[in-house]
Amino acid sequence: MNAFRRGSTTRLLPACLLLSASLHAPESLSAQQDSESALLRLFVLDCGQLNRGEPVRYNLTTADVGNTNFSDPCFLVRHPRGTLLWDLGIIPDDEIERGLTIQPPEGGVGSNQSFRTLRSQLRELGLSPEDITHVAMSHSHADHMANANDYAGAIWIVQREEWRSMFSDEARARTVASGGGVPYARYNELELARTLLLSGDHDVFGDDSVVILRPPCHTPGHQSLMVRLPAHGVVILSGDLYHYAPERTLDRMPNAERTCGTPGTSESRARVERLLEETRGELWIQHDIVHYAELDKAPSFYR
């Protein structure tokens, strides 16, 4: 069951009522939902690049992947019932504005880079962080949550397992100097956010147009996002279910993800592939720098 959390207060949602409402919606409400879905927009934002040379971690070679670097996009979904920001970048906006646009990765090789702030791209769309009603990260790795505190005023949608790992005693003790993961100060304000704790999938706006999926393994509460665009069709944003496109075509995965429990990466990928087949949808592998270069960037959008 999903639950809302605000600080130390938890309020359970009546899942049976939500299900009943979706199954027995009056015709006028269904028509309203159809009309609202027609206004759905998906924007692709530039949140940086991870310069890497390590496809061996994914049981791939440089010859398999070509470009070994990773794109690091963020996405904005505009819906008549709210605005969802998906993933939050690799370098915090404040550091970019101070000129720190290229940084070494935590415990890795190469560099992280970002030359545009997330807030400046939102500004181009007439938005500020305060206008974001919902925020969700695919998972809590550093390249997906750099600007988390800027969006603590939105409803934060997260799996219970991910929330627990982010607010464990070990996580709270992390600093830039200590290493070992994302510094707690980078996202500590989320603890007081209006938080929707999930235990599975979630229909964000109640009309099946924007659905958070739970394909775990990369992290315990890893998420993907399915968007049903009225003209373009279904798009599933992968999170880190895949990193390089050849992982999908050659059926490869990182060794660490072969032993992460059940459901594991194989089961998670199989489930998403079934959804793609059923909906005739597209999988956008977020770190696939080749595909990312082909996407239309904001202020253009997909609808």
N, C-alpha and C positions, 0 to 999 in steps of 0.2 A: 504494500500500500504506500502511496505517496503521502508526504506530509509537508506542511508549511512550518518553517522554523524562524523565529525572530528572537535573536539573542538566546536566552535559555528557555524560551517558551516554545512548545511544539503544539500545533493544532492539526489533528488528523483530518484529512479530506474525506467526505463521504463518497467513496468510490462507487457504491451501488447507485447513488443518485446521479453521479456523472454519467455512468453507463446508461441508466434509464433515460436521461435527457438526450443522449446521442441516438438511442434506438427509437425513441418515440417523439422526436422533434416535430412540431406542427409544420404543415406545408409552408406556411408563411416564413417560418424560421429557416427552413431549408432553402427557400428562394433567397432570403437575405444572405445566407452563408455563400451561396453560389455567386451572388453579386459582389460580396466582399472578396472572395477568392480571385475574382477577375482583376482586382486591383493589386494583387500580390506582386512584389518586386524583389529581386535578388541582386545585390550589388557585390562586386568583387573589389576588395581593398588590398593595397600593397602594405604588408606589415613586415617586410624584410626578406632576407635571404640567408641561408646557412651554407657557407662555403666549406665543402667537405671533400674528402678523398678516400672514403672508407666503405665502399659497397660490400666489402668482404664481411662486414657485420651482418649483412642481410643475405649471406650466402650467394652473392653476386660478384661479378667482376666488372672492371671498368669497361671492358668490351660489351658486356651485357647491357649496361645502363647508358653509355655515352657520357652525358653530362652528369657528374657525380654530385653536384650541388643540389640543395633543396630550396624550393620556394617556401615562403612562410606567409600565406595570405590570411586575412581576416574576411569575414563576410557579414553583410548587413541584410536582414530581411525586413522589409516594410510591409505591414499588414494593417488593414483598417482598425484592428483591435490592439495594435501595439507594434513596437519595433524591437527586433531581436538582434543582438550583436553576438556573433559566433567566432570565438577565438580572439586573442588579444595581443598577439605580437611577441617579438623576441627582445627588443630593446625598449625600455620605458620612454614614453614621450618626453618626459622632463630631461632625460639624459641626451636624447637626440637634439633637443633645443639648446643644450649646453655644448653641442658639438661632438658628443661621444657617439659617433655613428658607426664605428667598427670596433668590435670587442671580441676578445677570445671567448670561446665557449667554455662552459663549466665542465671540466674533466675531459675535454675532447680535443680535436685537432682542427686546424683551419681557423675560420673566424665567423662571427655573426655580424651582419650589417643591416642597417635600416636607415634610409635617408629621408623618409617621410613620416611624420607623426600620424597616428591614428586620428587624433582629434582634429588635425587640419583637414583630413579627408572627409570627416564627418561635417566639418564646417562648410565645405564645398557643396554638401547636400542640404545645407540649411539646418544642420543639427548640432547639438552640443551633447556632452556626456549626460547631462541631466534629462535629455529627451529620450534616452534609451530606456525602454520599459522592462525589457528582459535581457539577460545576459547568460550565456552558457559557453563553457570551454569543453573542447573534446576531451581534455584530460589536463592534469596539473603538472606537466613538464614545462620547463622554462620558456620554450619557444612558443607557448600557447597562452601565456598568462602574464606578460610583462606589465600590462596596464590594468590589472585587476582592480586595484583600489580606486581607480577613477570611476568605476561603474558599480560601486557598492550601493548606490542609491536605487539601482534597478532590482527587479526580482531575479535572483540567482538560481539557476536550475542545474542541479548537480546530483549524481548518484550518491547514495548513502556511503558506499565503500570509499568513494573518492574523498568525500567530506571528512570521513574519519582519518584517512591518511594525511590529509592536509592540516588537520588540527590535533595530531598526536603530539605527545610531549617531545618526541624527537624532532618533528617538523617545526614546532614553536621555537626550538633552540637554534635553528639554523640562521646563520648570518652570512654576509658576503665573505667574511674571513674564514668561517668554519667550513664552507663548501658543503659538498654532499647533497646538493639539491637546491631548490628555489629558496632564497632568503625569505623568512617568514614575513618580514616587514614589507615585502612586495605585494602581499595579498591579505595582510592581517585584518583590514577593514571589512573584508567579506564576512567575517564572523558575526558582525552585527547587521548584515544585510537581510532583507526579507528573502528567505531561502526555501525553495521548493526541493525537498529531499525526495529523490526518486528511488524506486526499486524496480526498474524496468523502463519500458518505453513511456513517452508522454506526448500527448497532443497539445501543443503549446497554446493555440488560439481556439481550440474546440471545434474546428471544422475540417480536420484531417489534412490541412494544407501544409502544415509545418510540424513535423513529428521528430522528436528526439528519440533515437534508437540506442539500445544498450548492447553493443557488441564488445564484451570485456576481453581482457587478457593483456593487452599492451600496458594498461594499468587496471586495477580492480574495478574502477568505475568508469572505464573508457566509454565515450559516446560518439555516435555519428549523427548526422542531421539529414533528414529527408524532406525535400521541399517539392510540393506538387504545383508547378507553375502552369497557369492555364493555357498558355500558348506553347512554351518550350517543352513542357512535359516534366517528368520526374527527374530530379537531380538528388543524388546522395553525396553529401560531403563526408569524406572518409575519416576525418581525424587522422590518427596514425594506424588505422587498420591495415593500410599499405603505406609504404614510403616511396618506393620506385615502382613504376609501371611494370617492369619485368618480374617483380614479385608475383604479380597476378598472372601474367602470361606464362611464366616458367614454373609457377607453383613453388615459390621459395619464401622463406620467412626467417627472421632472426632466430638463432638457436635458443635464446633465452625464452622465446615465446612458444616453444614446443612443450614446455613443462610447467606452464603457469596455471594448470588446473582445468576444471570443466565448468562451464564451457571455455574452451581455449580459443586461440586464434583460428585454428582450422574450422571449428564450429561457428565462430563469429563470422568469418569470411563466407562460409557456406550459406548462412542465413541471409546475409546482405546480397549475395549473388542470386538467391531465390527471389528476393524482393525486386531486384533489378529485372529479372526475367518476367516476373508477374506484372510489373508496371511498365515494362519496356523503357526503363529509366537509364540514366547515365551515371556512372561513378566518376566523381571528380576526386582524384587522389591529390590531397592538398599539397603534399611536398613534391609532386611531379612538376619540376621546373619547366619541362618541355610543354606540357599541356597548359600550365599556368600562363605561359607566354602567349598562348593562342586565345585566352579568354578576354572578353571585353571588360575593361576596368571602369570603375566609377569615375565620372558620373553616369556613364552608360550603365544599363541594367538588363537583366533577363526577366521576362514576364511570361 
